[in-house]
Amino acid sequence: MLKKIFLFLFCFCTLPLGAEVSILTVTDEDKHQTKEDFQHTYEYFITSDSSSMKCQATRIASRWFATAAHCVKNLCQNKCKIQMDLMDTPVSLLAQETHDKQHKIVFVHPGYNPSKMVKDDFALIKLDVRQAPKIYYRRATKKGVPNRAMEANAFFAWLKPRAKAMSKYNKALRPTLPPLVDFSVPRNYEIDRKLSVISIFDGARSVKKATSPVYYVKSLGYAYTTNFGIRKGMSGSGVMSNTGELMGIISSNVGENWYKNGEKVSRNEWFMFPVFNESILAFMKTTMGSDFDKIDFKDAEPSFVRKTRKDFSDVEVLMKGDKTVVKKTAQ
């Protein structure tokens, strides 16, 4: 508690991914517990004249991907290239498009403020995977060795006898899209599902699962829980329920060192993520046009949440506002 004798020193990490609930028993469905369940989630690369970054994204419509605003805000201010890695196999392909003022494919939530934590940290990428130019390549097997480009005919010759890889390729072109959970009713909630995320680095995938209760706090505009393995490079990936719904997008974590009598006694870490609340849904509707109407939404209340009277005052002081305010509070 902030009012007790502990002195808090905070260390913030906004993940430029550059990114796991009351238990509702599900007897016949337990999705998003293995890496094969995340075929709608991809690793992608952003390149500008000045820098580059890798993040993750979740496909929410045939030509739309949800990601974190902090991944693309600065790099795509003027011009950037987006390359979406469509498979996690030894041989893969990148669907790529260039974003600029004449051809916009990156759209950042207008409420996103880099000095704030998590709130409205949301962006959309418009990328038609089937029509976009492709780069085919063989993935490097050793660190420091670059991927090797290959011709399209060599890629398809490799793909043809491999049924599992062919299935992944077909799903990338004709995806099964997750429903989104609508949090537009402003209340404090405990999320009533088991949650998980996928970690993707150089094509290697692993599932991270939440181990503590997850809360949505209306005054903050995002959800939080104990960090369960989210790290730099995973931002923008979908936070999924065990029944197959997209709950939100990976944004950030916050680390908190606890000191007593000048000695560090423990460290806590939290993971925070924006959900599909009123602000984010309004942005999506304006940006996506008629494609927004094709998304399958499910209301958070009552199926996916429990109302909670939990006191979030300490969490609000810790996380609300900009980083400067939080840092001063900790002194």
C-alpha atoms as a printed R data frame, in Angstrom:
    type eleno elety resid chain resno       x       y       z
1   ATOM     1    CA   MET     A     1   0.000   0.000   0.000
2   ATOM     2    CA   LEU     A     2   1.238   3.493  -0.839
3   ATOM     3    CA   LYS     A     3   0.339   4.839   2.582
4   ATOM     4    CA   LYS     A     4   2.450   2.296   4.449
5   ATOM     5    CA   ILE     A     5   6.126   2.498   5.324
6   ATOM     6    CA   PHE     A     6   7.443   1.164   2.021
7   ATOM     7    CA   LEU     A     7   9.321   3.396  -0.414
8   ATOM     8    CA   PHE     A     8   8.521   2.558  -4.014
9   ATOM     9    CA   LEU     A     9  10.940   2.960  -6.895
10  ATOM    10    CA   PHE     A    10   9.349   2.316 -10.248
11  ATOM    11    CA   CYS     A    11  10.842   1.192 -13.532
12  ATOM    12    CA   PHE     A    12   8.609   1.403 -16.611
13  ATOM    13    CA   CYS     A    13   8.985  -0.623 -19.772
14  ATOM    14    CA   THR     A    14   6.773   0.151 -22.747
15  ATOM    15    CA   LEU     A    15   7.191  -2.914 -24.875
16  ATOM    16    CA   PRO     A    16   8.104  -1.978 -28.435
17  ATOM    17    CA   LEU     A    17   7.824  -5.562 -29.312
18  ATOM    18    CA   GLY     A    18   9.774  -4.723 -30.887
19  ATOM    19    CA   ALA     A    19   3.978  -9.566 -26.678
20  ATOM    20    CA   GLU     A    20  -1.557 -15.079 -20.140
21  ATOM    21    CA   VAL     A    21  -9.805 -14.684 -14.376
22  ATOM    22    CA   SER     A    22 -12.537 -15.948 -12.522
23  ATOM    23    CA   ILE     A    23 -12.739 -19.317 -13.871
24  ATOM    24    CA   LEU     A    24 -15.761 -20.059 -15.997
25  ATOM    25    CA   THR     A    25 -15.636 -23.788 -16.539
26  ATOM    26    CA   VAL     A    26 -15.587 -24.722 -20.199
27  ATOM    27    CA   THR     A    27 -16.168 -28.401 -20.751
28  ATOM    28    CA   ASP     A    28 -16.164 -28.740 -24.521
29  ATOM    29    CA   GLU     A    29 -13.981 -25.838 -25.637
30  ATOM    30    CA   ASP     A    30 -10.532 -24.776 -24.495
31  ATOM    31    CA   LYS     A    31  -9.012 -22.591 -27.204
32  ATOM    32    CA   HIS     A    32  -5.821 -20.539 -27.207
33  ATOM    33    CA   GLN     A    33  -3.905 -22.807 -24.908
34  ATOM    34    CA   THR     A    34  -1.456 -24.081 -27.549
35  ATOM    35    CA   LYS     A    35   0.529 -22.264 -30.228
36  ATOM    36    CA   GLU     A    36  -1.546 -23.867 -32.989
37  ATOM    37    CA   ASP     A    37  -4.553 -21.896 -31.709
38  ATOM    38    CA   PHE     A    38  -2.948 -18.550 -32.597
39  ATOM    39    CA   GLN     A    39  -3.009 -18.759 -36.399
40  ATOM    40    CA   HIS     A    40  -4.526 -15.231 -36.541
41  ATOM    41    CA   THR     A    41  -1.482 -13.728 -34.781
42  ATOM    42    CA   TYR     A    42   1.707 -12.682 -36.562
43  ATOM    43    CA   GLU     A    43   5.148 -11.228 -36.065
44  ATOM    44    CA   TYR     A    44   5.804  -8.155 -38.194
45  ATOM    45    CA   PHE     A    45   8.573  -5.659 -38.894
46  ATOM    46    CA   ILE     A    46   8.397  -1.868 -39.220
47  ATOM    47    CA   THR     A    47  11.182  -0.065 -41.085
48  ATOM    48    CA   SER     A    48  11.675   3.650 -41.657
49  ATOM    49    CA   ASP     A    49  14.586   5.721 -42.912
50  ATOM    50    CA   SER     A    50  15.840   6.192 -39.362
51  ATOM    51    CA   SER     A    51  15.122   2.952 -37.518
52  ATOM    52    CA   SER     A    52  13.313  -0.388 -37.371
53  ATOM    53    CA   MET     A    53  11.334  -2.449 -34.885
54  ATOM    54    CA   LYS     A    54   9.533  -5.779 -34.580
55  ATOM    55    CA   CYS     A    55   6.119  -6.189 -33.005
56  ATOM    56    CA   GLN     A    56   3.146  -8.548 -33.211
57  ATOM    57    CA   ALA     A    57  -0.375  -8.113 -34.538
58  ATOM    58    CA   THR     A    58  -3.694  -9.941 -34.490
59  ATOM    59    CA   ARG     A    59  -5.916 -10.134 -37.548
60  ATOM    60    CA   ILE     A    60  -9.418  -8.864 -36.797
61  ATOM    61    CA   ALA     A    61 -10.802  -8.629 -40.357
62  ATOM    62    CA   SER     A    62  -9.723  -9.952 -43.739
63  ATOM    63    CA   ARG     A    63  -7.518  -6.930 -44.401
64  ATOM    64    CA   TRP     A    64  -7.124  -5.371 -40.930
65  ATOM    65    CA   PHE     A    65  -4.665  -6.107 -38.122
66  ATOM    66    CA   ALA     A    66  -4.788  -4.716 -34.572
67  ATOM    67    CA   THR     A    67  -1.503  -3.735 -32.916
68  ATOM    68    CA   ALA     A    68  -0.059  -1.319 -30.348
69  ATOM    69    CA   ALA     A    69   0.224   2.368 -31.225
70  ATOM    70    CA   HIS     A    70   3.690   2.651 -29.687
71  ATOM    71    CA   CYS     A    71   4.994   0.160 -32.260
72  ATOM    72    CA   VAL     A    72   4.155   2.352 -35.253
73  ATOM    73    CA   LYS     A    73   3.523   5.912 -34.024
74  ATOM    74    CA   ASN     A    74   7.052   7.296 -34.470
75  ATOM    75    CA   LEU     A    75   8.386   5.064 -37.209
76  ATOM    76    CA   CYS     A    76   5.353   5.616 -39.443
77  ATOM    77    CA   GLN     A    77   4.987   9.353 -38.825
78  ATOM    78    CA   ASN     A    78   5.874  10.017 -42.467
79  ATOM    79    CA   LYS     A    79   6.868   6.861 -44.310
80  ATOM    80    CA   CYS     A    80   7.503   3.272 -43.253
81  ATOM    81    CA   LYS     A    81   7.424  -0.263 -44.588
82  ATOM    82    CA   ILE     A    82   5.338  -2.975 -42.925
83  ATOM    83    CA   GLN     A    83   6.349  -6.620 -43.457
84  ATOM    84    CA   MET     A    84   3.989  -9.232 -41.999
85  ATOM    85    CA   ASP     A    85   5.564 -12.679 -41.501
86  ATOM    86    CA   LEU     A    86   2.793 -15.108 -42.394
87  ATOM    87    CA   MET     A    87   4.247 -18.449 -41.258
88  ATOM    88    CA   ASP     A    88   6.424 -19.878 -38.490
89  ATOM    89    CA   THR     A    89   7.966 -22.574 -40.685
90  ATOM    90    CA   PRO     A    90  11.638 -22.910 -41.819
91  ATOM    91    CA   VAL     A    91  10.557 -21.402 -45.146
92  ATOM    92    CA   SER     A    92   8.181 -18.438 -44.920
93  ATOM    93    CA   LEU     A    93   6.949 -15.331 -46.688
94  ATOM    94    CA   LEU     A    94   6.453 -11.660 -45.861
95  ATOM    95    CA   ALA     A    95   3.447  -9.676 -47.071
96  ATOM    96    CA   GLN     A    96   4.635  -6.099 -47.363
97  ATOM    97    CA   GLU     A    97   3.208  -2.638 -47.980
98  ATOM    98    CA   THR     A    98   4.592   0.887 -47.712
99  ATOM    99    CA   HIS     A    99   2.795   3.515 -45.652
100 ATOM   100    CA   ASP     A   100   3.075   7.184 -46.630
101 ATOM   101    CA   LYS     A   101   0.877  10.263 -46.941
102 ATOM   102    CA   GLN     A   102  -0.472   9.153 -50.325
103 ATOM   103    CA   HIS     A   103  -1.040   5.528 -49.337
104 ATOM   104    CA   LYS     A   104  -1.971   5.212 -45.671
105 ATOM   105    CA   ILE     A   105  -2.043   1.739 -44.211
106 ATOM   106    CA   VAL     A   106  -1.164   2.585 -40.573
107 ATOM   107    CA   PHE     A   107  -3.777   4.310 -38.409
108 ATOM   108    CA   VAL     A   108  -2.985   5.342 -34.821
109 ATOM   109    CA   HIS     A   109  -5.671   6.019 -32.231
110 ATOM   110    CA   PRO     A   110  -5.937   9.846 -31.978
111 ATOM   111    CA   GLY     A   111  -6.061   9.641 -28.180
112 ATOM   112    CA   TYR     A   112  -2.740   7.834 -27.892
113 ATOM   113    CA   ASN     A   113  -0.166   9.828 -25.910
114 ATOM   114    CA   PRO     A   114   3.346   8.346 -25.568
115 ATOM   115    CA   SER     A   115   3.775  10.079 -22.199
116 ATOM   116    CA   LYS     A   116   0.783   8.181 -20.806
117 ATOM   117    CA   MET     A   117   0.718   4.499 -19.977
118 ATOM   118    CA   VAL     A   118  -1.361   2.066 -22.023
119 ATOM   119    CA   LYS     A   119  -4.575   4.082 -22.467
120 ATOM   120    CA   ASP     A   120  -5.531   4.148 -26.179
121 ATOM   121    CA   ASP     A   121  -2.256   2.398 -27.065
122 ATOM   122    CA   PHE     A   122  -3.955   0.957 -30.117
123 ATOM   123    CA   ALA     A   123  -3.425   1.094 -33.871
124 ATOM   124    CA   LEU     A   124  -4.713  -0.562 -37.028
125 ATOM   125    CA   ILE     A   125  -2.767  -1.820 -40.027
126 ATOM   126    CA   LYS     A   126  -4.628  -2.181 -43.315
127 ATOM   127    CA   LEU     A   127  -2.935  -4.940 -45.256
128 ATOM   128    CA   ASP     A   128  -4.546  -7.174 -47.859
129 ATOM   129    CA   VAL     A   129  -2.412 -10.284 -47.478
130 ATOM   130    CA   ARG     A   130  -3.627 -11.878 -50.682
131 ATOM   131    CA   GLN     A   131  -2.897  -8.842 -52.856
132 ATOM   132    CA   ALA     A   132   0.229  -7.442 -51.154
133 ATOM   133    CA   PRO     A   133   3.679  -7.997 -52.690
134 ATOM   134    CA   LYS     A   134   5.487 -10.986 -51.153
135 ATOM   135    CA   ILE     A   135   9.050 -11.785 -50.146
136 ATOM   136    CA   TYR     A   136   9.806 -15.511 -49.926
137 ATOM   137    CA   TYR     A   137  12.710 -16.643 -47.772
138 ATOM   138    CA   ARG     A   138  14.422 -19.458 -45.904
139 ATOM   139    CA   ARG     A   139  14.756 -18.713 -42.197
140 ATOM   140    CA   ALA     A   140  18.280 -18.564 -40.768
141 ATOM   141    CA   THR     A   141  19.170 -21.391 -38.383
142 ATOM   142    CA   LYS     A   142  22.096 -19.643 -36.660
143 ATOM   143    CA   LYS     A   143  22.322 -16.325 -34.840
144 ATOM   144    CA   GLY     A   144  23.984 -13.580 -36.816
145 ATOM   145    CA   VAL     A   145  23.269 -15.301 -40.126
146 ATOM   146    CA   PRO     A   146  20.705 -13.464 -42.288
147 ATOM   147    CA   ASN     A   147  17.613 -15.067 -43.772
148 ATOM   148    CA   ARG     A   148  18.084 -16.208 -47.365
149 ATOM   149    CA   ALA     A   149  15.758 -14.936 -50.089
150 ATOM   150    CA   MET     A   150  14.239 -17.428 -52.497
151 ATOM   151    CA   GLU     A   151  12.119 -17.376 -55.639
152 ATOM   152    CA   ALA     A   152   8.352 -17.889 -55.455
153 ATOM   153    CA   ASN     A   153   8.528 -21.145 -57.443
154 ATOM   154    CA   ALA     A   154  11.102 -22.537 -54.975
155 ATOM   155    CA   PHE     A   155   8.842 -21.576 -52.085
156 ATOM   156    CA   PHE     A   156   5.824 -23.374 -53.534
157 ATOM   157    CA   ALA     A   157   7.957 -26.406 -54.452
158 ATOM   158    CA   TRP     A   158   8.997 -26.594 -50.782
159 ATOM   159    CA   LEU     A   159   5.422 -26.046 -49.597
160 ATOM   160    CA   LYS     A   160   3.618 -28.568 -51.795
161 ATOM   161    CA   PRO     A   161   4.632 -31.845 -50.064
162 ATOM   162    CA   ARG     A   162   4.292 -30.414 -46.539
163 ATOM   163    CA   ALA     A   163   0.650 -30.623 -45.491
164 ATOM   164    CA   LYS     A   164   1.090 -28.853 -42.153
165 ATOM   165    CA   ALA     A   165   2.931 -25.913 -43.719
166 ATOM   166    CA   MET     A   166   0.381 -25.776 -46.533
167 ATOM   167    CA   SER     A   167  -2.399 -25.525 -43.946
168 ATOM   168    CA   LYS     A   168  -0.653 -22.568 -42.285
169 ATOM   169    CA   TYR     A   169  -0.238 -20.881 -45.663
170 ATOM   170    CA   ASN     A   170  -3.928 -21.331 -46.493
171 ATOM   171    CA   LYS     A   171  -4.993 -19.999 -43.097
172 ATOM   172    CA   ALA     A   172  -2.867 -16.898 -43.668
173 ATOM   173    CA   LEU     A   173  -4.722 -16.260 -46.928
174 ATOM   174    CA   ARG     A   174  -8.171 -17.272 -45.627
175 ATOM   175    CA   PRO     A   175  -8.055 -16.720 -41.880
176 ATOM   176    CA   THR     A   176 -10.419 -17.788 -39.155
177 ATOM   177    CA   LEU     A   177 -11.018 -14.534 -37.278
178 ATOM   178    CA   PRO     A   178 -11.604 -14.308 -33.525
179 ATOM   179    CA   PRO     A   179 -14.672 -12.536 -32.097
180 ATOM   180    CA   LEU     A   180 -13.909  -9.366 -30.131
181 ATOM   181    CA   VAL     A   181 -15.200  -8.684 -26.609
182 ATOM   182    CA   ASP     A   182 -17.007  -5.339 -26.297
183 ATOM   183    CA   PHE     A   183 -16.161  -3.510 -23.030
184 ATOM   184    CA   SER     A   184 -18.046  -0.330 -23.934
185 ATOM   185    CA   VAL     A   185 -20.165  -0.449 -20.733
186 ATOM   186    CA   PRO     A   186 -17.951   1.460 -18.251
187 ATOM   187    CA   ARG     A   187 -17.624  -0.547 -15.040
188 ATOM   188    CA   ASN     A   188 -14.871  -2.162 -13.008
189 ATOM   189    CA   TYR     A   189 -14.646  -5.845 -13.837
190 ATOM   190    CA   GLU     A   190 -12.814  -9.023 -13.031
191 ATOM   191    CA   ILE     A   191 -12.414 -10.857 -16.320
192 ATOM   192    CA   ASP     A   192 -14.136 -14.225 -16.131
193 ATOM   193    CA   ARG     A   193 -11.889 -16.245 -18.432
194 ATOM   194    CA   LYS     A   194  -8.447 -17.785 -18.502
195 ATOM   195    CA   LEU     A   195  -6.242 -15.561 -20.686
196 ATOM   196    CA   SER     A   196  -3.203 -16.285 -22.811
197 ATOM   197    CA   VAL     A   197  -0.916 -14.623 -25.354
198 ATOM   198    CA   ILE     A   198   1.524 -15.886 -27.966
199 ATOM   199    CA   SER     A   199   5.205 -14.971 -28.004
200 ATOM   200    CA   ILE     A   200   6.779 -14.949 -31.495
201 ATOM   201    CA   PHE     A   201  10.491 -14.363 -32.062
202 ATOM   202    CA   ASP     A   202  12.184 -15.310 -35.350
203 ATOM   203    CA   GLY     A   203   9.273 -17.622 -36.081
204 ATOM   204    CA   ALA     A   204   9.545 -19.511 -32.785
205 ATOM   205    CA   ARG     A   205   6.198 -19.516 -30.957
206 ATOM   206    CA   SER     A   206   5.336 -20.164 -27.317
207 ATOM   207    CA   VAL     A   207   2.150 -19.615 -25.315
208 ATOM   208    CA   LYS     A   208   2.131 -17.584 -22.093
209 ATOM   209    CA   LYS     A   209  -0.813 -18.075 -19.721
210 ATOM   210    CA   ALA     A   210  -2.150 -15.736 -17.054
211 ATOM   211    CA   THR     A   211  -1.684 -16.977 -13.507
212 ATOM   212    CA   SER     A   212  -3.498 -14.277 -11.484
213 ATOM   213    CA   PRO     A   213  -6.878 -12.492 -11.608
214 ATOM   214    CA   VAL     A   214  -7.240  -9.929 -14.399
215 ATOM   215    CA   TYR     A   215  -9.072  -6.646 -13.724
216 ATOM   216    CA   TYR     A   216 -10.441  -3.932 -16.005
217 ATOM   217    CA   VAL     A   217 -10.432  -0.518 -14.282
218 ATOM   218    CA   LYS     A   218 -12.740   1.998 -15.955
219 ATOM   219    CA   SER     A   219 -10.854   5.069 -14.651
220 ATOM   220    CA   LEU     A   220  -7.646   3.786 -16.266
221 ATOM   221    CA   GLY     A   221  -9.258   2.566 -19.473
222 ATOM   222    CA   TYR     A   222  -7.306  -0.687 -19.526
223 ATOM   223    CA   ALA     A   223  -6.925  -4.054 -17.804
224 ATOM   224    CA   TYR     A   224  -4.064  -5.316 -15.685
225 ATOM   225    CA   THR     A   225  -2.746  -8.454 -14.011
226 ATOM   226    CA   THR     A   226   0.518  -9.898 -12.725
227 ATOM   227    CA   ASN     A   227   3.025 -10.100 -15.569
228 ATOM   228    CA   PHE     A   228   3.133 -13.651 -16.905
229 ATOM   229    CA   GLY     A   229   5.967 -13.481 -19.414
230 ATOM   230    CA   ILE     A   230   5.238 -10.429 -21.570
231 ATOM   231    CA   ARG     A   231   8.457  -8.796 -22.753
232 ATOM   232    CA   LYS     A   232   9.855  -6.410 -25.306
233 ATOM   233    CA   GLY     A   233   9.021  -7.579 -28.817
234 ATOM   234    CA   MET     A   234   5.529  -8.904 -28.061
235 ATOM   235    CA   SER     A   235   3.591  -5.613 -28.142
236 ATOM   236    CA   GLY     A   236   0.517  -5.559 -30.356
237 ATOM   237    CA   SER     A   237  -0.288  -9.237 -29.984
238 ATOM   238    CA   GLY     A   238  -3.796 -10.278 -29.007
239 ATOM   239    CA   VAL     A   239  -4.801 -11.164 -25.459
240 ATOM   240    CA   MET     A   240  -7.056 -14.180 -25.954
241 ATOM   241    CA   SER     A   241  -9.625 -15.963 -23.817
242 ATOM   242    CA   ASN     A   242  -9.663 -19.735 -23.466
243 ATOM   243    CA   THR     A   243 -12.998 -19.735 -25.306
244 ATOM   244    CA   GLY     A   244 -11.513 -18.073 -28.386
245 ATOM   245    CA   GLU     A   245 -12.331 -14.352 -28.013
246 ATOM   246    CA   LEU     A   246  -9.944 -11.428 -28.446
247 ATOM   247    CA   MET     A   247  -9.992  -9.431 -25.184
248 ATOM   248    CA   GLY     A   248  -7.382  -6.758 -25.964
249 ATOM   249    CA   ILE     A   249  -3.892  -5.975 -27.254
250 ATOM   250    CA   ILE     A   250  -0.517  -6.295 -25.480
251 ATOM   251    CA   SER     A   251   0.800  -2.872 -24.504
252 ATOM   252    CA   SER     A   252   3.183  -2.555 -21.525
253 ATOM   253    CA   ASN     A   253   4.429  -3.842 -18.236
254 ATOM   254    CA   VAL     A   254   5.449  -2.011 -15.087
255 ATOM   255    CA   GLY     A   255   7.999  -3.159 -12.538
256 ATOM   256    CA   GLU     A   256   7.896  -2.067  -8.905
257 ATOM   257    CA   ASN     A   257  10.758  -2.480  -6.436
258 ATOM   258    CA   TRP     A   258   9.797  -2.493  -2.740
259 ATOM   259    CA   TYR     A   259  12.283  -1.151  -0.193
260 ATOM   260    CA   LYS     A   260  12.280  -1.272   3.595
261 ATOM   261    CA   ASN     A   261  14.936   0.407   5.698
262 ATOM   262    CA   GLY     A   262  16.895   1.075   2.530
263 ATOM   263    CA   GLU     A   263  16.960  -2.588   1.462
264 ATOM   264    CA   LYS     A   264  15.026  -4.033  -1.463
265 ATOM   265    CA   VAL     A   265  12.715  -6.696  -0.094
266 ATOM   266    CA   SER     A   266  10.725  -7.695  -3.188
267 ATOM   267    CA   ARG     A   267   9.767  -6.856  -6.761
268 ATOM   268    CA   ASN     A   268   6.348  -6.918  -8.380
269 ATOM   269    CA   GLU     A   269   5.577  -6.740 -12.097
270 ATOM   270    CA   TRP     A   270   2.258  -6.017 -13.766
271 ATOM   271    CA   PHE     A   271   1.077  -6.408 -17.327
272 ATOM   272    CA   MET     A   272  -1.416  -3.866 -18.676
273 ATOM   273    CA   PHE     A   273  -3.419  -4.028 -21.896
274 ATOM   274    CA   PRO     A   274  -6.125  -1.910 -23.592
275 ATOM   275    CA   VAL     A   275  -9.445  -3.655 -24.188
276 ATOM   276    CA   PHE     A   276 -12.154  -2.880 -26.730
277 ATOM   277    CA   ASN     A   277 -13.796  -0.082 -24.764
278 ATOM   278    CA   GLU     A   278 -15.903   2.796 -26.064
279 ATOM   279    CA   SER     A   279 -12.886   4.871 -27.125
280 ATOM   280    CA   ILE     A   280 -11.165   2.123 -29.107
281 ATOM   281    CA   LEU     A   281 -14.360   0.873 -30.714
282 ATOM   282    CA   ALA     A   282 -15.228   4.405 -31.912
283 ATOM   283    CA   PHE     A   283 -11.774   4.708 -33.498
284 ATOM   284    CA   MET     A   284 -12.138   1.331 -35.181
285 ATOM   285    CA   LYS     A   285 -15.541   2.171 -36.600
286 ATOM   286    CA   THR     A   286 -14.354   5.499 -38.034
287 ATOM   287    CA   THR     A   287 -11.190   3.977 -39.516
288 ATOM   288    CA   MET     A   288 -12.459   0.676 -40.866
289 ATOM   289    CA   GLY     A   289 -15.720   1.828 -42.407
290 ATOM   290    CA   SER     A   290 -17.932  -1.008 -43.641
291 ATOM   291    CA   ASP     A   291 -15.301  -3.607 -42.643
292 ATOM   292    CA   PHE     A   292 -16.084  -2.795 -39.004
293 ATOM   293    CA   ASP     A   293 -19.631  -4.093 -39.446
294 ATOM   294    CA   LYS     A   294 -18.297  -7.511 -40.432
295 ATOM   295    CA   ILE     A   295 -16.536  -8.079 -37.103
296 ATOM   296    CA   ASP     A   296 -18.168 -10.480 -34.677
297 ATOM   297    CA   PHE     A   297 -18.558  -8.780 -31.267
298 ATOM   298    CA   LYS     A   298 -19.627 -10.289 -27.957
299 ATOM   299    CA   ASP     A   299 -20.675  -8.148 -24.985
300 ATOM   300    CA   ALA     A   300 -18.344  -8.350 -22.019
301 ATOM   301    CA   GLU     A   301 -21.232  -8.240 -19.578
302 ATOM   302    CA   PRO     A   302 -22.486 -10.633 -18.358
303 ATOM   303    CA   SER     A   303 -20.717 -13.593 -19.993
304 ATOM   304    CA   PHE     A   304 -17.047 -12.583 -19.822
305 ATOM   305    CA   VAL     A   305 -16.786 -10.567 -16.613
306 ATOM   306    CA   ARG     A   306 -17.776 -10.307 -13.004
307 ATOM   307    CA   LYS     A   307 -18.616  -6.937 -11.507
308 ATOM   308    CA   THR     A   308 -16.179  -6.153  -8.723
309 ATOM   309    CA   ARG     A   309 -16.091  -3.739  -5.803
310 ATOM   310    CA   LYS     A   310 -12.364  -4.191  -5.371
311 ATOM   311    CA   ASP     A   311 -10.589  -1.005  -4.224
312 ATOM   312    CA   PHE     A   312  -8.317   0.145  -7.087
313 ATOM   313    CA   SER     A   313  -7.127   3.389  -5.424
314 ATOM   314    CA   ASP     A   314  -3.520   2.211  -5.031
315 ATOM   315    CA   VAL     A   315  -3.438   0.900  -8.592
316 ATOM   316    CA   GLU     A   316  -4.838   4.209  -9.873
317 ATOM   317    CA   VAL     A   317  -2.140   6.211  -8.064
318 ATOM   318    CA   LEU     A   318   0.535   3.855  -9.341
319 ATOM   319    CA   MET     A   319  -0.569   3.676 -12.967
320 ATOM   320    CA   LYS     A   320  -2.767   6.659 -13.725
321 ATOM   321    CA   GLY     A   321  -1.384   9.776 -15.369
322 ATOM   322    CA   ASP     A   322   1.924  10.303 -17.132
323 ATOM   323    CA   LYS     A   323   5.214   8.732 -16.103
324 ATOM   324    CA   THR     A   324   6.494  11.970 -14.554
325 ATOM   325    CA   VAL     A   325   3.531  12.186 -12.206
326 ATOM   326    CA   VAL     A   326   3.919   8.545 -11.191
327 ATOM   327    CA   LYS     A   327   7.629   8.977 -10.602
328 ATOM   328    CA   LYS     A   328   7.048  11.984  -8.361
329 ATOM   329    CA   THR     A   329   4.444  10.048  -6.421
330 ATOM   330    CA   ALA     A   330   7.035   7.380  -5.742
331 ATOM   331    CA   GLN     A   331   9.576   9.781  -4.221
